Amino acid sequence: MGRQWSGVTLSDVAKRAGVSVATASKALNARDEVAPATRQRVLQAADELSFQPNVLARGLISGNTRTIGLLTDELSAARFTIPVLLGAENALGNEQMSVLLCDARGDAIRRRHYIRTLLARQVDGFIVVGDRNDVRPSLTRDIPVPVVYVYCESDDPDDLSIVADDLGGARLAAEHLVSLGRRRIAHITGDPAYRAARDRASALRDVLDAAGLEPAGEPLYGQWSQRWGRHALGALLTAQPDVDAIFCGSDQVAYGVLEGLRDFGRAVPDDVAVVGYDNWELLATESRPPLTTVDVNLEQLGAAAVRHLFAALDGQAATGVVRHPGRLIVRESTGVARRR
């Protein structure tokens, strides 16, 4: 313990490394503004001097507690919320920041209570995590520190919201199917009350229009479930027996579609190619065959929210909506169309 409390200061480290105190601080906190060689020099100096930053003292001096409040409305929606939280927590941990997590469970009174509680703890900023990629009422007027919204969009254009790019992700799926020579492409998706469902259907239609193709029937909206996928497939094959590809609005829906295609004797991907959405690996990798799908990169979404919050804490706050791109994960459920 003697070496840890040797009295070495940040100024000592900066002097030994031949840099300013500000540069030494950024290097020790792994900030992007510092060149790799400079960071290495500072880290070496800190190691040689046995420097250990006193986070509590630094917070008292700067007026910052190096604590962030994570506020979610539905932690039970673990499929989407947890990966976002993990990405944010990991990014905050890399910066030696502490995290206080509160789940309002969709209750306005509980939400106000948690906001007051987090402010009483003097958190430096808030990350508000949604459970769906939709517009929600702004909370910023009640919060006097920087706020970033992630996996939801604030209805105040002066706020900053980081959302998944559902239009872009659906375009990746649709363009993939078109590139494989699929010409009778249908869409089975979830609840139209979700903006994600509407955006994914709209993007598919745009890609088909650009390719000069007509969709195989209108989008079939329903539940985000395997049961709905199986049920909707039966209706689709009755009305559109020549369908050769199905873009599904979620992996759960796609899993049900794959089950139904086996029951109807349709081979995947030879007869019908199937694409899902979300890259829920538990379903996508265990389905028969493994499912081509769009990964919305939820952990990266959480990390991006942290980066934007740090920028706001540094006085470089942004506003508006940032749409975070997804990526297409190609597996065995899609392939080149057979000639008929």
N, C-alpha and C positions, 0 to 999 in steps of 0.2 A: 504493500500500500504506500510505502514511502515514495516510490518512484511516481506513482499516479498523482500524488499531491506535492510534487516537487516545486511548485510555484512558477513553472514555465508558462509564459503567456503567449497569446497569438502573435504579439509583436516580436517576441523572441524567434518564433518560427519564421515569420516574414523576413526578419533581418538575416537569419541564417540562409534562407532560400534566395535572398536577393530580390524580393518582390515587395509590393505594398501590402499593408494589412488587409485591404479589401480583396486583393487577389488571393492572398493566403486563405481568407475565409471562404471564398468561392471554390477554391481548389479542394479544401477539406470537406465541403458540402457537395462535391461532385457536380457543380454547376457547369452548364455547357459553354459558358463564355471563356473558359480557361483552356489554353492549348494543352494537349496531352503531355508534352515535355515539361511545361511549367508545373502542371499538376503533380507529375512524378517527382519533381524537385522539391515541391512543398511537402509532399507525403514523406519523402526521405528525410527532410529536415525535422518534421514532426516526430518521426520514429527515432532519429538520433537523439532528440531532446527529451524523449519519453513524454511527449505532450498529450494530455488528455483533456478535451474540451469539457468545461463545466456547463452543461446544457441549462441547468436551473439558473445559474448566475447570469448566463448570457441572456436568458429570457427576462430576468429582472432588470438588467441594464437596458435592453432594447425595448422593453415594454411588450414583447411577444412571449407567448407561452409555448410556442412550437407545438401547438395542439390544434387539430382540425376536427370539426364536428361533421359526422356523416349521418344524414337524416334520410330515412327511407319510409315509405308509406306501407310497404308490404313485403317484409322480410320472408314471409311464408312462400312468396313467389320465387322460390330458390333457384329455379331453372335459369332465370334471367338476372335477378338481383344479386345473387351471391357472386357470380363471376365478375360483375362490375365492381362490387365491393372488394373482391380479392385484388383486382388490378389496381384499384385506388390505394388499398392498404399497403401493397407491395411498393408502390411508387413513393408513398409517404415514409415508409420504413427506410427506404434508401436515403432519404433526406434527414433521418433521425427525428422524424416528426411522430408525435403520438396521435392516436385516433380514439375518438369517443363516438360510439355507434348507438343510435336511437331509432327504434321502429315505432312509428306512429300508428301503424295498423289501420290506416285510412281514416282515423278519427281526428277531427279538427281540434277538439279540446286537448287531446293527448299531444297533437303536433305543437300547439302553442306552448304547452307545458315544457316540452323538450327544447323548444327554441329558447325559452327563458332559462332553462337549466344549463344549456350549453353556453349561453351568453354569460351566465353567472360564473361559469368555469373559465371565462375569458379566452374562449377559443379564438384563434387568429382568423379563421374563415370557415365557411360551410360548403359542403358538397351535398346537394339534394339529389337523391337517386330515385328514379322512377321504376315502375314495374312493367311499363309498356311505353312504346315510342310515341306517345301522344302528347297533345298540348295540355298543360295544367296551369292552374292559377299561380301567379307569382307570389313568393313569400318574402321578396327582398325588402319591401317597405318596412317589415318588422325586424330586419336584421341589419345592424349597423357595421358589419364587417363584410368583406368580399364573399360573394356567393357564386357557385357554378352549378348548373343543372346538368345531369347526365342521364341518358336513356329516358329522357322526357324533355319537353320543350316548354319553357315559360311563355305565358301569354303576353309578357311585357317585352317588346323588342329591345329595350335597353339592358335586359339581362343577357347573359351568355349561356347558351344551351348546347350540349354535345349530344348528338343523336346518331343512331345508326342510319345509314343511307339505304333505306328500303327500295327506293326507286333504282338506285345504282345496282344493288344486289340482285334485284329481280331482272334487270337488264342482262346481267352476267348469265343468269340461268336461261333466259329466253334465247339469247344469242348463241349459247352453247348448243341448245337443241336445234336451232336453225342451221348451225354450222355442220351438224351431223346429218343433214338431209331430211330432218323431220318436217313434215308439211301439214299434218293434222294434229295440232297442239291444243290440248285442253287445259283448263285451270280449275283445280279444286282447292278451296281455301277455307279460312275460318270466319269468325264473326265480322260482318261488315262495319260494326260499330268501332272496330279498331282501325286507325289510320293505316297501320301496316298492311292490313288486308286490302284496303282500297288502293294503296300505292303500288303494291306488288301486282295487282290485277291491271292497273293502268300501265305500268311499265311493260308488261307482257304484250298488251294490245299495241303499244307504240312500236315495239320491235317487230311484231307481226306485220303491222301496216308498212313499216319501212322495207320489209322483205317481200311485200306484195302478197301476203298470205292472209287467209281468213281463219279466225280461231275456230276450233272444233266445238261450237256451241258457246253459250254465254258462261261467264264464271259461275261456279257452283259455290255459294257461300253457306257456311254452317257453323259447326263447332270446331275448336282446335283439338280434335280427338281422333284416335284410330277408328273408333266406331263410325264416326262421320265419314272418314275416308273410304271405308268399305261400302257404306250405304250409298254415298255419292257416286262411287265407281259403277255400281249397278245401274243407276239412272243414266250415267254418261254412256255406257256401252249400249244401252237400249236405244238411246237417241243418236249416238255417233259411233256406230260399230267399226268405222274405219279409222278411229283415232290411233295415232302412232307415237304420241308422246303426251305426258301429263306433267305439268309444273304444279307442284303442291305448295300451298302457302306456309306449311310447317312440316317438320320431320314427323310429328305425330300423325298428321294427315297422310303423309307419304307412306308411313309404315302400314297404315290400314289399306291404302291403295295397293301396295305390294302384296299383302295378304289376299286381297280380293282378286287381283290378276291371276294369282296361282289357282284360286278356286274356279275362275272362268277359263282356265287353260291357256292363258296368254303368257308367252315367254317374255321375260325381262332380261336384257333390253331388246332381244331380237324382234319381238312383235311390238312392244310398247316400251319406250324409254321413260324413266321417272326421275324427276329432280325434286328434292325437298328444300327446306329453308331452316336455318338456325345452327346446323352442324351439332345437334345434340348427339354426342358420340355414343351414348348408351344405346340409342336407337339406330343411328346412322351406320355404325360399324357392325352391329349385330343383326341387322335386317338381312333378308335373303332376296336378292343379292345385296351386298353393301351399297349404301345409298349415296349417290352424287347429291351434293347439297351446298348451300351458301352459308359460309361462316361469317357471322356478324362481328366477330372479334370483340366480345364483350369485355374481356380483361383489358385489352388495349383501349377500349372506350373509357374505362375507369382511370387508367394511367394518363390518358389525354386530359381528362378533367382535372387531375392533379397538376399537370403542367400549366394549364390555363389558370388555375387558382394561384400557383406560385407567381405567374406573371402579374396577376392582379395584386398580390401582396407586395410585389416590387414596383407598384405604381403604373403597370402597363395593362390595365384592365381592357378587355375586349367586350364587344356586344354582338348580338345577333345569334345566328344558328350555324354551328359547324356540323356538317354531315360527314360522319366517319365511314370510310369505305369498307365494304366486306370483301370476301374472296371466295372464289368457286373451288370447292373440293371435289375432284372428279374421282368417282369410284365405279363399281361394276354395273350400276343400274342404268347407265347410259352408254350408247355405242352408235356406230354409223348405221343408218337405216338400211334395211334390206330392200332390194328392188322387188316391186310387186307386179 
